[in-house]
Amino acid sequence: MALIDEHPDRASLEAAGARMLALLERLWPIHRSLAGPGFRDTLTILGSSLDGFAMSQAASGSRVLDWVVPDEWHLRSAFIEAPDGRRLCDVADNTLHVVGYSTAVDARLSLAELQRHLYSLPDQPDAIPYVTSYYERKWGFCLSHRQRESLAEGTYRARIDATHVAGSLDWGQLVLPGRSADEILFSTYCCHPAMANNELSGPVLAVALAEWLATRPDRRFTYRFVFVPEMIGSAAVLEAHREHLRDRGRAAFNLTCVGDERAWSFLPSRLGDSYADRIARHVLRHAVGRYESYAWRDRGSDESMYCAPGIDIPMVSIMRSKYGTYPEYHTSLDVPGRVVTARGLAESLCVHRTLVEALEHDCTPRALVLGEPQLGRRGLYPQTSIKGSTAPVKDMLDLISHADGRTSLLDIADRCDRPLWAFLPHLDALVAAGVLER
């Protein structure tokens, strides 16, 4: 992939990739879940570099769309003590060892009794699975299948020191105003513990993209970034803002699984032909080339909430390896370095910056002259006509030929099978010459 190597801003993209990876590694040890101190700590760190970042809450027990906000989960410690006194499945070693939202327990059990509370992956014997039970009170531990098979008969102690307390479900938001009140939404989630690509790559990309956008002196659109617990957090955002987002939203994107170097993937909106779908496919086709294109039935994240009937906010995802398709997904193997890299993050930032540039510059050109304009007297066309002399201005001529005041620049680019950004220098020159207007 030469995406970074050939980019004129290569050095700053590489530096941004290193910063994203460092932020990811800083967030890695925090025990996150849907609601509780770990999630709030994560939001505090994510928002520390974003001027204007704010946190909102929905109280435990309140309704957000069709969902009920759960109590917070406060986990202090969890482990299994083997018959010989050794500690197993200690969350101090790996936060995935305990089933998310487990109830408190301090019990002595036989191996057969303990097995009913254990989770492992026979087909991935060295991986610890990620297991949660948010809405049914139960307890359990996760371990590698190899370790599970090595457990000897005897009496085990299972101890989880945790409480469920009334509090709040938290989410973070940053709004960067533009000339237009029309909005571009970027949503990402940060509730999973100890997973790099599936979890933390999205939030760190969102921070880097927001930092870059904040430096743009003249934004056309207003940009809204939200950092939520998956699914129920997007329901909370929609409970608070759905009318505004539906009325003012121009396009919406889910940021997840953007940190590896293996593949590029695209997940469409429910309708599949929204503006977000079209411009995302356009950017992938021309900036990346080959990518895996999935269908709406392959969804599995917050797009299900935003695109739901009655909400109808078309949301798409530009990903690297899609969730559920790579072997480390939802296991202890999804770690920085092995899956997520600084280069993978930097390439995703590059593609999403290209996406923003395309959004910012898309317009509807309209010709201001009748007939084919005489470009030569405006210094925009070769004065000597020889074989091949029109090739350098082919994009300019195609742009003029489609500038009917009804066809967008994105549509023109798609008709000509050219990247939108290839037309931008010509558009500027033609506008300056009085041939076209935006």
Wavefront OBJ file of the C-alpha trace (Angstrom):
o trace
v 0.000 0.000 0.000
v 1.553 3.275 -1.134
v -1.165 5.430 0.384
v 1.175 7.031 2.918
v 4.444 6.683 1.018
v 3.270 8.857 -1.886
v 1.331 11.393 0.175
v 2.685 14.971 0.201
v 1.871 15.136 3.924
v 3.585 11.832 4.683
v 5.635 13.028 7.659
v 2.674 14.495 9.543
v 0.525 11.424 8.826
v 3.233 9.111 10.140
v 3.601 11.288 13.236
v -0.171 11.207 13.726
v -0.123 7.406 13.434
v 2.486 7.202 16.183
v 0.422 9.518 18.411
v -2.728 7.481 17.802
v -0.956 4.271 18.745
v 0.463 5.898 21.885
v -3.022 7.071 22.884
v -4.409 3.600 22.235
v -1.737 2.049 24.455
v -2.517 4.584 27.192
v -6.211 3.606 27.098
v -5.484 -0.112 26.872
v -5.270 -0.970 30.626
v -8.530 0.775 31.593
v -11.345 -1.636 32.437
v -14.190 -0.278 30.341
v -17.786 -1.399 30.117
v -21.139 0.151 29.206
v -21.352 2.402 32.245
v -19.039 3.086 35.128
v -15.772 4.740 36.153
v -13.662 3.042 33.460
v -15.805 4.460 30.674
v -15.728 7.952 32.217
v -11.932 7.765 32.612
v -11.660 6.796 28.938
v -13.805 9.748 27.846
v -11.747 12.128 29.979
v -8.533 11.016 28.271
v -10.049 11.060 24.766
v -11.403 14.562 25.255
v -8.285 16.047 26.852
v -6.893 17.336 23.533
v -10.232 18.432 22.053
v -11.262 21.999 22.847
v -15.026 22.037 23.329
v -15.364 18.336 24.186
v -18.307 17.776 26.551
v -19.779 14.801 28.373
v -23.492 14.017 28.658
v -25.363 11.505 30.787
v -28.505 9.423 30.810
v -29.554 8.265 34.271
v -29.691 4.580 35.161
v -33.219 3.281 34.655
v -34.155 5.941 32.097
v -35.461 5.093 28.629
v -33.424 5.905 25.553
v -35.516 4.949 22.537
v -36.539 1.337 23.268
v -33.639 0.682 25.638
v -33.338 1.043 29.413
v -30.070 2.433 30.772
v -28.476 -0.163 33.095
v -26.836 0.473 36.435
v -23.138 1.246 36.444
v -20.745 -1.655 36.952
v -17.948 -1.093 39.442
v -15.401 -3.922 39.323
v -12.638 -3.943 41.920
v -11.142 -7.413 41.572
v -11.910 -10.868 40.210
v -10.032 -14.176 40.272
v -10.327 -17.931 40.650
v -8.256 -19.669 43.308
v -7.177 -23.186 42.363
v -7.143 -26.087 44.821
v -3.391 -25.598 45.260
v -3.812 -21.887 46.085
v -2.717 -20.492 42.685
v -4.704 -17.581 41.265
v -6.275 -18.141 37.871
v -8.258 -15.785 35.625
v -7.120 -12.730 37.574
v -8.383 -9.488 36.008
v -5.198 -7.877 37.269
v -3.477 -9.896 34.509
v -6.097 -9.446 31.769
v -9.361 -7.543 32.021
v -11.074 -10.039 29.694
v -10.893 -12.771 32.351
v -14.216 -11.732 33.885
v -17.575 -11.769 32.091
v -18.593 -8.150 31.628
v -21.166 -6.921 34.156
v -20.738 -10.026 36.354
v -22.475 -9.990 39.711
v -20.468 -10.299 42.905
v -19.617 -13.805 44.074
v -17.401 -15.429 46.688
v -18.020 -19.153 46.554
v -16.258 -22.492 46.760
v -17.185 -24.859 43.985
v -16.229 -28.216 42.556
v -14.665 -28.218 39.107
v -17.938 -29.445 37.628
v -19.838 -26.578 39.266
v -17.203 -24.048 38.190
v -17.296 -25.238 34.567
v -20.867 -23.925 34.239
v -19.445 -20.413 34.725
v -16.428 -20.702 32.404
v -16.081 -19.571 28.777
v -13.365 -20.525 26.306
v -12.808 -21.022 22.564
v -11.982 -24.619 21.554
v -11.056 -23.506 18.025
v -8.680 -20.827 19.390
v -7.139 -22.629 22.360
v -4.708 -19.855 23.314
v -7.175 -16.955 23.186
v -9.293 -15.523 25.993
v -12.785 -14.708 24.668
v -14.654 -11.458 25.281
v -17.996 -12.264 26.939
v -20.584 -9.909 28.438
v -23.976 -10.155 30.126
v -25.226 -6.587 30.353
v -28.938 -7.200 30.802
v -29.053 -10.544 32.667
v -27.482 -10.725 36.100
v -24.998 -13.603 36.164
v -21.309 -14.147 36.740
v -18.532 -15.910 34.917
v -14.884 -16.107 33.951
v -13.121 -16.332 30.585
v -9.899 -18.226 29.973
v -7.976 -19.912 27.206
v -9.266 -23.347 26.270
v -5.795 -24.766 26.839
v -5.862 -23.502 30.422
v -9.408 -24.731 30.901
v -8.474 -28.239 29.826
v -5.602 -28.244 32.330
v -7.841 -27.626 35.355
v -7.584 -30.449 37.902
v -10.341 -31.866 40.033
v -10.773 -30.231 43.417
v -12.403 -27.319 45.177
v -12.038 -23.866 43.601
v -12.792 -20.445 44.985
v -14.495 -17.992 42.628
v -14.373 -14.398 43.797
v -15.684 -11.296 42.014
v -15.729 -8.050 43.968
v -18.177 -5.931 41.975
v -21.266 -3.828 42.508
v -24.068 -2.548 40.320
v -25.045 0.955 41.361
v -27.510 3.522 40.091
v -25.595 6.207 38.256
v -25.438 7.180 34.603
v -24.550 6.119 31.115
v -22.017 8.638 29.803
v -21.075 9.720 26.309
v -18.800 12.385 24.880
v -19.375 14.903 22.119
v -17.463 17.500 20.142
v -19.131 19.875 17.684
v -16.944 21.861 15.271
v -19.096 24.591 13.665
v -18.840 25.332 9.970
v -20.277 27.902 7.564
v -23.297 25.670 7.152
v -25.450 24.250 9.932
v -25.653 21.029 7.896
v -23.745 18.354 9.762
v -21.382 15.479 9.154
v -21.563 12.920 11.966
v -18.713 10.674 13.069
v -19.726 8.162 15.733
v -17.411 5.756 17.552
v -17.653 3.511 20.590
v -15.279 2.932 23.486
v -16.925 0.454 25.880
v -14.985 -2.773 25.220
v -11.959 -3.609 27.388
v -8.583 -4.783 26.072
v -9.277 -4.937 22.340
v -7.270 -2.832 19.945
v -8.778 -2.967 16.453
v -12.376 -3.707 17.363
v -12.454 -1.125 20.096
v -9.776 1.502 20.546
v -8.782 2.121 16.930
v -12.061 3.964 16.243
v -11.867 6.436 19.150
v -8.195 7.304 18.559
v -8.910 7.888 14.850
v -11.854 10.106 15.821
v -9.562 12.193 18.051
v -6.914 12.560 15.320
v -9.520 13.446 12.678
v -11.166 15.994 14.987
v -7.782 17.559 15.848
v -7.016 17.932 12.133
v -10.446 19.355 11.348
v -10.137 21.872 14.197
v -7.113 23.379 12.422
v -9.066 24.062 9.217
v -9.731 27.814 9.190
v -12.812 27.600 6.995
v -15.047 24.549 7.389
v -17.994 24.253 5.050
v -19.934 21.758 7.189
v -20.460 21.452 10.913
v -18.826 18.292 12.235
v -20.168 16.325 15.182
v -18.055 13.624 16.864
v -19.709 11.343 19.421
v -17.977 8.781 21.656
v -20.478 6.280 23.041
v -20.947 2.863 24.595
v -21.956 0.745 21.613
v -25.654 0.548 20.676
v -27.217 1.896 23.861
v -24.946 4.948 23.658
v -26.068 5.723 20.115
v -29.650 5.293 21.368
v -28.895 7.927 24.039
v -27.470 10.292 21.410
v -30.553 9.807 19.256
v -32.873 10.300 22.203
v -31.271 13.716 22.680
v -30.578 14.776 19.075
v -32.464 12.609 16.593
v -34.680 15.377 15.168
v -31.701 17.675 14.724
v -29.506 14.952 13.220
v -32.260 13.852 10.846
v -33.016 17.427 9.753
v -29.452 18.747 9.506
v -27.431 15.576 8.886
v -25.748 15.383 5.488
v -23.793 12.152 6.034
v -22.872 9.852 8.928
v -19.935 7.512 9.452
v -19.190 4.862 12.076
v -15.509 4.657 13.051
v -14.507 1.144 14.035
v -11.872 -1.463 13.135
v -9.540 1.031 11.446
v -6.129 0.043 12.820
v -4.737 -2.991 10.973
v -2.961 -3.216 7.613
v -4.622 -6.307 6.172
v -7.642 -5.108 4.193
v -10.043 -2.298 3.411
v -13.755 -2.836 3.943
v -17.009 -0.999 3.333
v -20.359 -1.476 5.060
v -23.277 0.414 3.459
v -26.267 2.076 5.048
v -29.620 0.302 5.115
v -30.720 2.024 1.905
v -27.333 1.606 0.259
v -27.565 4.602 -2.079
v -27.386 7.580 0.265
v -24.934 10.430 -0.177
v -22.740 8.863 2.519
v -22.722 5.548 0.623
v -21.816 7.174 -2.670
v -19.038 9.420 -1.436
v -17.495 6.699 0.745
v -17.427 4.257 -2.173
v -15.964 6.974 -4.386
v -13.128 7.670 -1.936
v -12.368 3.974 -1.457
v -12.362 3.284 -5.200
v -9.982 6.098 -6.038
v -7.859 6.416 -2.877
v -7.502 2.730 -2.021
v -8.503 0.694 -5.059
v -9.357 -2.808 -3.926
v -11.669 -3.246 -0.944
v -14.180 -5.748 0.419
v -17.747 -4.553 -0.021
v -20.243 -5.941 2.480
v -24.040 -5.833 2.560
v -26.425 -4.321 5.104
v -27.152 -7.814 6.428
v -23.490 -7.979 7.511
v -23.964 -5.091 9.959
v -23.114 -5.437 13.646
v -22.527 -2.026 15.197
v -24.114 1.383 15.778
v -25.293 1.708 12.175
v -28.200 -0.552 13.213
v -29.418 2.194 15.557
v -28.807 5.219 13.311
v -30.270 3.583 10.190
v -33.299 2.045 11.940
v -36.738 2.779 10.444
v -38.104 5.969 11.943
v -34.573 7.234 12.677
v -33.352 7.017 9.073
v -29.912 8.582 9.421
v -27.853 6.851 6.702
v -24.600 5.709 8.306
v -21.777 3.832 6.598
v -18.432 2.452 7.726
v -15.024 2.607 6.071
v -12.973 -0.030 7.881
v -9.798 -2.014 7.569
v -10.571 -5.682 8.469
v -14.271 -5.664 9.294
v -15.369 -6.762 12.744
v -16.075 -10.471 12.891
v -13.827 -11.282 9.907
v -10.346 -11.388 11.432
v -9.220 -14.199 13.761
v -8.331 -11.990 16.730
v -11.792 -10.365 16.864
v -13.357 -10.307 20.369
v -10.423 -12.125 21.916
v -7.294 -11.369 23.901
v -5.324 -11.644 20.637
v -6.620 -8.276 19.381
v -3.658 -6.364 20.768
v -1.547 -3.358 19.743
v 1.341 -4.363 17.524
v -0.070 -7.743 16.568
v -3.233 -6.319 14.991
v -3.165 -2.515 15.231
v -0.130 -0.602 13.973
v 0.844 3.046 13.679
v 0.928 2.674 9.895
v -2.526 1.106 9.771
v -3.934 3.966 11.839
v -2.124 6.577 9.732
v -3.526 5.105 6.508
v -7.043 5.183 7.946
v -6.537 8.801 8.946
v -5.353 9.566 5.414
v -8.460 7.972 3.865
v -10.837 9.711 6.270
v -9.124 13.053 5.690
v -9.606 12.447 1.955
v -13.261 11.706 2.697
v -13.620 15.023 4.526
v -11.887 16.907 1.690
v -14.306 15.337 -0.786
v -17.272 16.336 1.388
v -15.959 19.865 1.764
v -15.316 20.413 -1.943
v -18.310 18.678 -3.471
v -20.593 21.246 -5.076
v -22.839 21.774 -8.098
v -20.899 23.597 -10.844
v -22.866 25.782 -13.248
v -21.657 27.188 -16.569
v -21.745 30.977 -16.894
v -21.181 31.055 -20.667
v -23.293 29.718 -23.508
v -21.820 26.960 -25.610
v -18.277 25.628 -25.371
v -16.195 28.432 -23.788
v -13.128 29.746 -25.563
v -10.486 28.714 -23.078
v -7.439 29.722 -25.122
v -8.015 33.462 -24.710
v -8.328 32.859 -20.971
v -4.975 31.082 -20.862
v -6.612 27.740 -20.004
v -6.074 25.836 -23.270
v -3.036 25.052 -25.461
v -2.692 27.642 -28.224
v -1.115 25.135 -30.597
v -3.294 22.197 -31.568
v -1.356 18.999 -32.152
v -2.085 15.340 -31.582
v -2.560 14.793 -27.843
v -2.604 18.485 -26.934
v -6.012 18.201 -25.247
v -4.955 15.374 -22.906
v -3.705 17.670 -20.102
v -7.013 19.537 -20.067
v -9.311 16.539 -20.517
v -10.595 16.770 -16.941
v -11.259 20.494 -17.415
v -13.219 19.872 -20.601
v -15.233 17.073 -19.000
v -16.010 19.291 -16.030
v -17.317 22.059 -18.292
v -19.403 19.612 -20.317
v -21.297 18.434 -17.227
v -21.630 21.804 -15.444
v -25.390 22.191 -15.949
v -26.171 23.504 -12.446
v -27.951 20.257 -11.559
v -25.119 17.700 -11.489
v -22.860 17.545 -8.451
v -19.089 17.342 -8.687
v -19.313 13.845 -7.165
v -21.708 12.782 -9.925
v -19.451 14.316 -12.576
v -16.440 12.470 -11.156
v -18.350 9.185 -11.106
v -19.546 9.680 -14.691
v -15.971 10.295 -15.795
v -14.536 7.537 -13.557
v -12.109 10.034 -12.064
v -11.433 11.039 -8.450
v -13.363 14.101 -7.367
v -10.174 15.794 -6.250
v -8.728 15.599 -9.789
v -11.234 18.265 -10.850
v -10.569 20.725 -8.023
v -7.652 22.686 -9.598
v -9.645 23.032 -12.808
v -12.756 24.111 -10.915
v -10.798 26.835 -9.120
v -9.302 28.059 -12.389
v -12.640 28.072 -14.208
v -14.367 29.904 -11.373
v -11.569 32.489 -11.295
v -11.922 32.930 -15.077
v -15.676 33.456 -14.842
v -16.482 30.328 -16.824
v -18.174 28.427 -13.976
v -19.678 29.144 -10.592
v -20.117 26.843 -7.613
l 1 2 3 4 5 6 7 8 9 10 11 12 13 14 15 16 17 18 19 20 21 22 23 24 25 26 27 28 29 30 31 32 33 34 35 36 37 38 39 40 41 42 43 44 45 46 47 48 49 50 51 52 53 54 55 56 57 58 59 60 61 62 63 64 65 66 67 68 69 70 71 72 73 74 75 76 77 78 79 80 81 82 83 84 85 86 87 88 89 90 91 92 93 94 95 96 97 98 99 100 101 102 103 104 105 106 107 108 109 110 111 112 113 114 115 116 117 118 119 120 121 122 123 124 125 126 127 128 129 130 131 132 133 134 135 136 137 138 139 140 141 142 143 144 145 146 147 148 149 150 151 152 153 154 155 156 157 158 159 160 161 162 163 164 165 166 167 168 169 170 171 172 173 174 175 176 177 178 179 180 181 182 183 184 185 186 187 188 189 190 191 192 193 194 195 196 197 198 199 200 201 202 203 204 205 206 207 208 209 210 211 212 213 214 215 216 217 218 219 220 221 222 223 224 225 226 227 228 229 230 231 232 233 234 235 236 237 238 239 240 241 242 243 244 245 246 247 248 249 250 251 252 253 254 255 256 257 258 259 260 261 262 263 264 265 266 267 268 269 270 271 272 273 274 275 276 277 278 279 280 281 282 283 284 285 286 287 288 289 290 291 292 293 294 295 296 297 298 299 300 301 302 303 304 305 306 307 308 309 310 311 312 313 314 315 316 317 318 319 320 321 322 323 324 325 326 327 328 329 330 331 332 333 334 335 336 337 338 339 340 341 342 343 344 345 346 347 348 349 350 351 352 353 354 355 356 357 358 359 360 361 362 363 364 365 366 367 368 369 370 371 372 373 374 375 376 377 378 379 380 381 382 383 384 385 386 387 388 389 390 391 392 393 394 395 396 397 398 399 400 401 402 403 404 405 406 407 408 409 410 411 412 413 414 415 416 417 418 419 420 421 422 423 424 425 426 427 428 429 430 431 432 433 434 435 436 437 438
